[in-house]
Amino acid sequence: MKMGILKILICLGLLICVNSDDPKVNIIETDPPLDPISKTIISNQDKDVQLSCVVENKPLDVDVQWEYQTKNSNATLVPISTGTRSYDAFRWAIDNPSPTTWRLRIQNVQLTDEGIYRCKVQVQSQNYVKMERELRVVMKPQISDLDTSNDMTKNADDPAKLECFATGIPKPLIKWTRMAGELLPNGGKEFQGNVLTIDRIQSSHGGVYNCFAENSAGTDFRQIRITVNFRPEVYTGSPIVKQAIGYNKALVCNIKGYPAPAPEQIAWSKEGRPVFSTSRTEIRNIPGASNRITSILVVRNIQQSDFGRYQCSAENEKGSRYVTMELQSSPVPTADRTGSIRNGVTFLSFNLATVFMLVTVILLHNVQLHR
């Protein structure tokens, strides 16, 4: 009995001695570094990946080997190298940065390179000491031009559908926003999904829409412009305007429409009769951003006959609209848009002074010619 126990102890001691001299294999460094959460190597497609394997106590007659196991359904085992000899120099390169280090470089990584990479050293006929790391390949999103909407023109009240599709690994998340942080037709500032649907497009929905495709590897984006055809919208900030007799006043009409109304498509009238630019009236059409036009009717040296209802109208190929405002008498002068009070006398005096200066210049010029 005692002899049997002694034999077991001797055998265990021999195993410990043998095992203490066995090779030790350790993958000490990777580029990119290991992901701290998944403990895997995550690389973008088309990049190089490096794994450094340190082997201690390597027998002289044994080579360090690299191999990898594919992640497909067959889980094929593919030999990479023996020593510093690569089996496919276009895919893999092996070097010895130190006597105990065998560094594997996977060149121009593709999705087919995903798998388990293993560094190993043989210790017996069918026994290896080894260590492995998993490689995952990610691909930046790329928005598909064929499957993504182009700029479009819609009529008001028509439905519209914006589509945006992208490839990438992991599967990209698609987000929609509008330029300058404007609200989307659904009322929010951001929408997630491949298709943004607008049931009835309105004039306020026109503009630039941004599609972002995002995943852990990066971002891609497209801009899609929606142009909305709609009949003019005509409004005024002051439906009732007051001024004293003898002073100037401006009636302001704001217009928005697409196509933008041309000057000849904007008209003013008073009590049903057209109003044109004359010595006492002036019509100015000032274009602005986003298909907006400000039409201003200035009435100078207001007389009793100038009071009444005025109408500003605008039209384009989609239709027409108008707004009505009333010019009423005021017992005291009122300020204009700039905060100034202007009367017709000042205007007339300015004109007479200008004429006097012109006549004086002409007379002096004639005198000099006859000298």
QUISULBEL-V729676 format. One record per residue. RES is the residue in three letters. PSI is psi in whole degrees, -180 to 180 (NA if undefined). NEAR is the number of other ideal C-beta (glycine too) atoms within 8 Angstrom. D_CENTER is the distance of its C-alpha to the mean C-alpha in Angstrom with 1 decimal. Layout:
[[RES PSI NEAR D_CENTER] [RES PSI NEAR D_CENTER]]
This chain:
[[MET -47 4 82.5] [LYS -35 5 82.1] [MET -39 6 81.9] [GLY -42 7 79.0] [ILE -40 8 77.0] [LEU -42 8 77.7] [LYS -40 8 76.5] [ILE -42 8 73.2] [LEU -41 8 72.7] [ILE -43 8 73.4] [CYS -43 8 71.0] [LEU -40 8 68.2] [GLY -41 8 68.9] [LEU -40 8 68.7] [LEU -41 8 65.4] [ILE -41 8 64.0] [CYS -43 8 65.3] [VAL -46 8 63.8] [ASN -33 7 60.4] [SER -21 6 60.3] [ASP 0 6 60.5] [ASP 154 9 57.9] [PRO 148 12 54.8] [LYS 125 8 51.8] [VAL 131 13 48.3] [ASN 124 8 45.2] [ILE 103 13 41.6] [ILE -20 6 41.0] [GLU 140 7 37.7] [THR 154 12 34.5] [ASP 109 6 31.6] [PRO 159 7 29.0] [PRO 163 6 30.8] [LEU 138 8 31.5] [ASP 128 9 28.9] [PRO -21 4 30.6] [ILE -54 4 30.1] [SER -13 6 30.7] [LYS 31 7 33.1] [THR 167 10 31.7] [ILE 123 14 30.3] [ILE 119 10 26.6] [SER 144 12 25.4] [ASN 148 11 22.5] [GLN 147 13 23.7] [ASP 8 6 25.3] [LYS 161 8 26.3] [ASP 145 8 29.9] [VAL 139 14 31.4] [GLN 140 11 34.6] [LEU 129 14 37.2] [SER 122 13 40.3] [CYS 122 16 43.5] [VAL 128 10 46.4] [VAL 120 15 49.8] [GLU 150 7 52.9] [ASN 34 8 56.5] [LYS 127 10 55.6] [PRO 146 8 58.8] [LEU -31 4 59.6] [ASP 13 3 60.1] [VAL 137 10 56.8] [ASP 149 6 53.4] [VAL 136 13 50.0] [GLN 144 12 47.9] [TRP 141 16 44.2] [GLU 164 11 43.2] [TYR 153 13 40.3] [GLN 121 11 40.1] [THR 160 11 37.5] [LYS 5 7 35.4] [ASN -180 6 36.2] [SER -26 3 38.8] [ASN -19 5 41.6] [ALA 55 8 40.8] [THR 141 7 42.5] [LEU 120 7 43.8] [VAL 119 9 43.1] [PRO 138 9 45.1] [ILE -48 14 43.2] [SER 160 13 45.8] [THR 122 7 49.3] [GLY -124 8 49.9] [THR 14 8 47.8] [ARG 115 7 48.1] [SER 141 11 44.9] [TYR -11 7 45.3] [ASP 94 7 42.3] [ALA -19 6 41.5] [PHE -26 4 38.3] [ARG -39 8 36.8] [TRP 142 14 38.6] [ALA 140 8 40.2] [ILE 135 15 42.8] [ASP 168 8 44.2] [ASN 87 9 46.6] [PRO -19 6 45.2] [SER 165 5 48.3] [PRO -22 4 51.5] [THR 9 7 50.2] [THR 131 11 46.5] [TRP 113 14 45.1] [ARG 126 12 41.5] [LEU 130 16 39.5] [ARG 117 11 36.5] [ILE 117 13 34.4] [GLN 134 9 32.9] [ASN 63 6 29.6] [VAL 136 14 29.0] [GLN 173 8 28.2] [LEU -30 8 28.0] [THR -11 5 31.8] [ASP -3 12 32.5] [GLU 142 9 31.7] [GLY -168 11 34.9] [ILE 121 10 37.5] [TYR 132 15 38.7] [ARG 129 11 42.3] [CYS 130 16 44.5] [LYS 156 13 48.2] [VAL 132 15 51.8] [GLN 135 9 54.8] [VAL -26 10 57.7] [GLN -179 5 59.8] [SER -41 4 60.0] [GLN 24 3 57.4] [ASN 133 7 56.0] [TYR 148 7 53.1] [VAL 129 10 51.6] [LYS 164 9 47.8] [MET 149 10 44.4] [GLU 157 9 41.0] [ARG 147 12 37.3] [GLU 137 10 34.6] [LEU 126 16 31.7] [ARG 138 10 28.5] [VAL 128 14 25.9] [VAL 156 14 22.2] [MET 129 12 19.7] [LYS 147 12 16.1] [PRO 145 15 14.0] [GLN 115 10 14.0] [ILE 133 13 12.5] [SER 118 9 15.6] [ASP -34 5 15.6] [LEU -29 4 18.9] [ASP 7 6 17.8] [THR 141 13 14.5] [SER 149 8 14.7] [ASN 176 5 14.8] [ASP 145 7 14.8] [MET 156 10 17.6] [THR 129 7 20.2] [LYS 154 11 21.9] [ASN 148 9 25.0] [ALA 140 12 25.1] [ASP -4 6 26.2] [ASP 154 8 25.2] [PRO 156 8 23.3] [ALA 147 11 19.8] [LYS 119 9 18.1] [LEU 126 14 14.6] [GLU 143 10 14.7] [CYS 118 16 12.6] [PHE 146 9 14.7] [ALA 151 12 14.6] [THR 162 7 17.5] [GLY 157 15 17.9] [ILE 124 10 20.5] [PRO 168 8 20.4] [LYS 126 6 18.8] [PRO 149 12 15.1] [LEU 131 8 13.8] [ILE 127 13 11.4] [LYS 144 10 9.4] [TRP 138 16 8.3] [THR 173 11 7.3] [ARG 156 13 8.0] [MET 140 10 7.6] [ALA 22 4 9.9] [GLY 17 6 10.4] [GLU 155 7 12.6] [LEU 144 7 14.3] [LEU 164 13 13.8] [PRO -25 9 17.0] [ASN 0 5 18.3] [GLY -12 5 18.4] [GLY 172 7 15.9] [LYS -12 7 12.6] [GLU 143 8 11.4] [PHE 136 9 12.9] [GLN 131 7 13.6] [GLY 159 7 15.0] [ASN -27 6 14.9] [VAL 124 8 16.0] [LEU 114 13 15.1] [THR 133 8 18.3] [ILE 113 11 19.3] [ASP -48 4 23.2] [ARG 108 7 23.9] [ILE 138 14 21.4] [GLN 169 10 22.2] [SER -33 11 21.7] [SER -12 4 19.4] [HIS -8 11 16.9] [GLY 148 8 16.2] [GLY -162 9 13.0] [VAL 130 8 9.4] [TYR 136 14 7.8] [ASN 130 11 4.5] [CYS 123 15 6.2] [PHE 130 11 6.1] [ALA 120 16 9.6] [GLU 140 9 11.3] [ASN -173 14 15.0] [SER -15 5 17.4] [ALA -17 12 17.2] [GLY -161 8 13.5] [THR 146 8 9.9] [ASP 154 13 8.6] [PHE 158 9 5.7] [ARG 155 9 6.6] [GLN 132 9 6.6] [ILE 125 14 9.8] [ARG 131 9 12.1] [ILE 124 15 14.9] [THR 128 10 18.0] [VAL 122 14 20.7] [ASN 126 11 24.4] [PHE 151 12 26.5] [ARG 156 11 29.8] [PRO 144 14 30.0] [GLU 123 10 29.7] [VAL 129 13 32.4] [TYR 164 7 33.2] [THR 150 12 34.9] [GLY -21 5 34.9] [SER 96 7 38.8] [PRO -20 7 40.8] [ILE 124 7 44.0] [VAL 133 10 44.5] [LYS 145 8 47.8] [GLN 152 13 49.6] [ALA 154 11 53.2] [ILE 139 7 55.3] [GLY -4 8 55.2] [TYR 168 14 51.6] [ASN 151 14 48.3] [LYS 145 12 45.5] [ALA 130 10 42.0] [LEU 127 15 40.8] [VAL 132 11 36.9] [CYS 124 16 35.1] [ASN 132 12 31.3] [ILE 136 15 29.9] [LYS 130 10 26.6] [GLY 158 15 26.5] [TYR 128 11 25.1] [PRO 148 7 26.6] [ALA 133 9 27.4] [PRO 138 13 31.2] [ALA 161 6 33.2] [PRO -38 6 35.8] [GLU -9 4 38.6] [GLN 4 9 36.8] [ILE 129 14 36.9] [ALA 149 8 40.4] [TRP 146 15 42.4] [SER 159 11 45.7] [LYS 120 10 48.4] [GLU 38 6 50.5] [GLY -5 4 49.6] [ARG 138 6 50.4] [PRO 146 6 47.9] [VAL 130 10 47.2] [PHE 168 6 46.7] [SER 127 5 46.4] [THR -164 5 50.0] [SER -25 3 51.8] [ARG -9 7 50.9] [THR 145 12 47.6] [GLU 132 7 44.3] [ILE 124 12 41.1] [ARG 131 7 37.9] [ASN 113 10 34.6] [ILE 111 8 31.7] [PRO 147 6 28.3] [GLY -167 7 25.1] [ALA 160 3 21.4] [SER 44 5 19.9] [ASN 32 7 23.1] [ARG 144 10 25.3] [ILE 135 15 28.9] [THR 117 11 31.4] [SER 128 16 35.0] [ILE 127 12 37.8] [LEU 114 14 41.5] [VAL 124 12 43.6] [VAL 120 13 47.3] [ARG 149 11 49.6] [ASN 58 12 53.0] [ILE 134 15 52.7] [GLN 169 6 55.9] [GLN -34 6 57.1] [SER -13 4 56.3] [ASP -16 8 52.6] [PHE 145 8 52.1] [GLY -167 8 50.9] [ARG 129 8 47.9] [TYR 150 14 45.2] [GLN 131 10 42.6] [CYS 126 17 39.3] [SER 152 13 38.0] [ALA 147 18 35.2] [GLU 157 10 34.6] [ASN -168 14 32.5] [GLU -14 4 32.8] [LYS -8 9 31.6] [GLY -166 7 34.3] [SER 158 9 35.4] [ARG 164 11 35.7] [TYR 165 9 37.6] [VAL 148 12 38.2] [THR 140 8 41.6] [MET 158 14 42.6] [GLU 131 10 46.1] [LEU 117 14 47.6] [GLN 157 8 50.4] [SER 142 9 53.1] [SER 141 9 52.8] [PRO -21 4 55.9] [VAL 152 5 54.0] [PRO 148 9 51.4] [THR 154 11 47.7] [ALA 156 7 44.9] [ASP -168 11 42.3] [ARG -26 5 38.5] [THR -2 5 39.0] [GLY 3 5 41.6] [SER 156 6 44.5] [ILE 119 8 47.6] [ARG 136 9 48.7] [ASN 166 11 52.0] [GLY -28 12 53.4] [VAL -44 8 56.2] [THR -43 8 53.8] [PHE -44 12 52.0] [LEU -42 9 55.4] [SER -40 8 56.7] [PHE -42 8 53.7] [ASN -43 8 54.4] [LEU -39 8 58.1] [ALA -38 8 57.4] [THR -44 8 55.1] [VAL -43 8 57.8] [PHE -42 8 60.5] [MET -42 8 58.6] [LEU -43 8 58.0] [VAL -42 8 61.7] [THR -44 8 62.8] [VAL -42 8 60.7] [ILE -44 8 62.2] [LEU -44 8 65.7] [LEU -40 8 65.4] [HIS -42 8 64.0] [ASN -39 8 67.0] [VAL -43 8 69.4] [GLN -34 7 68.1] [LEU -33 6 68.4] [HIS -2 5 72.1] [ARG NA 4 73.1]]
